[in-house]
Amino acid sequence: QVQLVESGGGSVQAGGSLRLSCAASGIVGTINTMGWYRQAPGKERELVAFISSGGISNYVDSVRGRFTISRDNAKNTVYLQMNSLLPEDTAVYYCKVSVRRLQVRDYWGQGTQVTVSS
């Protein structure tokens, strides 16, 4: 059974940093894209960043230059380094992993709260 365990969320002041981790276990197949999404209260879930199996990454404009996504394929883990945090970054952050076996399936983490105070 696939499990995604997230860690690293918390509360920081504006300008601070946090590093999120998401470790996948029980994977049968090949992990393709790994990504981070977030959902603020009253808003839809949005893609924050993703990274391909080959290491190509992309970001939503609002975090580009402040956040860095990376992955450790040996550990089936994806990270999100968040610097220069802003109050508008406050949200529940979810990781998503796309796994290819006979077909592609997406798996989600349970979410971790990030709160940035001004």
N, C-alpha and C positions, 0 to 999 in steps of 0.2 A: 504494500500500500504506500502510495506516494505521500510524503509529508514535507511541508515547507515550514521551517521554524525561523521566525524573524526575531531579531534582537537589536538593541541599540537606540531605541526611541527614548524620549524623555522631554524634560523642560529646560529651555535655555533662554537667555536674554538675546535680544536682537544683536547681530554681529557675531554670535557664537557659532560653534560647530558641533555636529553630531555625525556619527558613522553608523549606518544601518547595515546589518548583515542578514542574509537569508540563505539558510543551508537546506538543500534538498536531499532527501533520503528515499530509499525504496524505488529509485528510478530504474525502469526497464526500458531501454532504448537509448536514443541519442538526444541530448539536450540541444535544442536550437537556440532561439532567442531567450534571453533573460531580461526582465524589465522591472521597473518600479512605477507604481501608480500611486495617486493620492486622492483622498476625498475629504473635502472640508465640509463642515456642517451646512446643510442646505444647498450643496452644490453636487454636481455630477462627478463621478470618478474620472480623473484625467491621467493620461500618460505623462510621466515625468521624464523618464529616460529608458533607453533600452540598449542592449549590447548583443551583437550577433555572436555566433560560435567562432567566427574568425576575428572577433575583437573590435569590430566596427560599432561605434556608438553614436547615438543621437539624443538630443535633449529638446524639451519644450523651451521656447524662447525665454520664459520667465526665470529659468534656473541656469541657463547656459552661462558658463564662466564662473559659476559659484558651486555647482554640484559636479561630481565626477563619479561615473559608474565604472565598475570593474568586476572581473569574475576570475575565480580560481577553478579551472575545469577539473583539476585533480580532487578538489573538495566539493564539487557541485555547489559552489557558493557564489552568490552575487552580492556585491557591496554597493553602497551609495554614500560617498563622502559628501557631506553638506557643509559648506562654509558660508560665512557672511549671511547667516540666516536672517530672514525677515519675518515680521508677524504674519504676513500673508502666506508664509510657508506652513503655517499651522494646519494640520490635517492628520488623518489616519493614513499611514503609508502601507501599501500592499506590494508584495513582490509577486511576479508571475513568471512561470517557467513553461516554455513550450517544448514538449517532448515528442520526438518522432520515432514511432515503431512501425506498425503497419499503416498508421495514419498519425496525424498530428493532434495532440491533446494539450490543453492548457490546464495548469494547476496554479492555485492561488494560495498565498500565505494567509495567516489569520489577521494580519494587520498590526501595526504598532503605532502608538500615538506620538506625534511630535508637536510640541507646544512651544511657540516662540513669543516671548513677552517683550513689550516695548519699553 
